[in-house]
Amino acid sequence: MNTTEYKIYIDAVIRRVESARLKVSPHHIVKVVAVSKYSNSDEIKKLYEIGQRAFGENKVQDLKEKANALENLPLEWHFIGNLQKNKINNLLDIHPALFHALDSLELAHELQKKLEARDMTLDALLQINSAKEQSKHGVMPESACEAYAQIKKECPNINLKGVMSIGAHTEDREIIKKSFDTTFEIFKQCEGATICSMGMSGDFELAIECGSNMIRLGSVMFNK
Ligand SMILES: *Cc1c(COP(=O)(O)O)cnc(C)c1O
């Protein structure tokens, strides 16, 4: 696709986001994070040139390489993947705009220690395993509110901004919807939460209709 064709293609994606958000309310704003994990720096630059600013990666090493390669562009980098303890320092070196996948109290405490030592803060979302899938990370929905409050209390260098979830891994829309509804209920109960990150290429319209205000789009944004 040349730039003009790509622009037309992205306009159509944005129209889908628009019509889903307008079903919720004209005041319901949804932010798109373009997940670039299957894409290279040239492809990211192309998307930047037609207006996209926020990008997400799920591996610290990839985030580091792409952020370095594109450091001259005013991009906003999100880290959306599982964070191993031995990669915390590498992630903090990059100063990501938002860490979407804070998935345990234990990780929160490790992060707090490293943040304190650097005298820095990090914006983060609590990942919730709303579909209760073994293959997924995140706190269980039953303990999410308590974990959220505990992190806020015990980890002053982590700015918890809200919650994140990956929709249930199934073709059954009702089950996916249920997992989004579960996350949204928790989002509403968490004090001070402003970001509800849920929805990917295959389910973002449903996620928005369930209250999501941040969607993470990979394949659909890069036409893969
Ligand atoms: C890969 C990934 C996405 C984007 O997936 P697509 O289906 O390509 O949109 C979103 N969120 C997380 C956590 C991911 O790992």
The ligand as an ORCA input file, in Angstrom:
! r2SCAN-3c Opt
* xyz 0 1
  C      -0.342     -8.472     20.469
  C      -1.154     -7.801     21.511
  C      -2.193     -6.936     21.150
  C      -2.596     -6.654     19.712
  O      -3.063     -7.811     19.099
  P      -3.854     -7.746     17.678
  O      -4.784     -8.895     17.749
  O      -2.835     -7.882     16.636
  O      -4.572     -6.454     17.632
  C      -2.882     -6.306     22.164
  N      -2.589     -6.516     23.470
  C      -1.596     -7.348     23.856
  C      -1.329     -7.528     25.301
  C      -0.848     -8.014     22.893
  O       0.132     -8.840     23.273
*
